[in-house]
């Protein structure tokens, strides 16, 4: 599969769109690990207006916002493709930059709005990206017009992730507005965790709602393409399964401090958690043909037992 970057085999320092729609700087080299064979055209990637991107970036925010819903979702950020007048694809998402210098609370440190990014740069910001067709029957021209309308209006990023606040938007709320403009119904919201420790941290981050819409809860159709920092799709799946395993282990009696620790107004992963997440995809970096997902899940659970200690989850916590 082709590598999607500005220059092959070169790592570039670029802003990173964190799953919480926040930015920082990382180095990357990203490659296509799946392209829909029915749309394969030599020298051309199958991008069209209205396609939905679901993505995962490195760092603690991806874990924090993975744990927030009351059931597991694989991705924590979303975006949409719009082709320009020359047919070039660009990615539009609602994101913010983390600027804690003069802030007193995390919401005060997040500032942003609609971001327009080239495909190469966008996928390079992330560990793993999947591209999907939008729901069947939507009007993609109206969707594109809505994206540009929101961008032109200067709608700000919603640092409180409040789906009922129409004056500001976060990543999946932005995509829902665009999909609704194209005729898609609004998807049902998802309840947030009742874990007291995590609710306290989410409140500190400005999230006080009882419901939200995770990126991976967005409606979409067929998978079109996938891009990964790792050389195989199985390695990316292993990373997502490592997130699932952390979610499985985060039972109601757990403290968020077992996974994350405060660093000023930001958070960072505790070393054992960071090491587990780093090791998981390495199990499959040389696996060209992806094993069944349940096989990968079982192996990741074994790795978690080795790295974090044995664990048996209550049945209701399986995500």
Buried (B, 14 or more C-beta within 10 A) or exposed (E): BEBBBEEEEEEBEBBBBBBBBBBBEBEBBBBBBBBBEEBEEEEEBBBBBBBBBBBBBBBBBBBBBBBBBEEBBBBBBBBBBBBEEEEEBBBBBBBBBBBBEEBEEBBBBBEBBBBBBBBBBBBBBBBBBBBBBBBEEBBBEBBBBBBBEBBEEEBBBBBBBBBEEEEBBBBBBBBBBBBBBBEBEEBEBBEBBEBEBBBEBBEBBBBEBEBBBBBBBBBBEEBBBBBBBBBBBBBBBBBBBBBBBBBBBBEEEBBBEBBBBEEEBBBBBBEEBBEBBEBBBEBBEEBEEBBEEEEBBEBBBEBBEEBBEEEEBEEEBEB
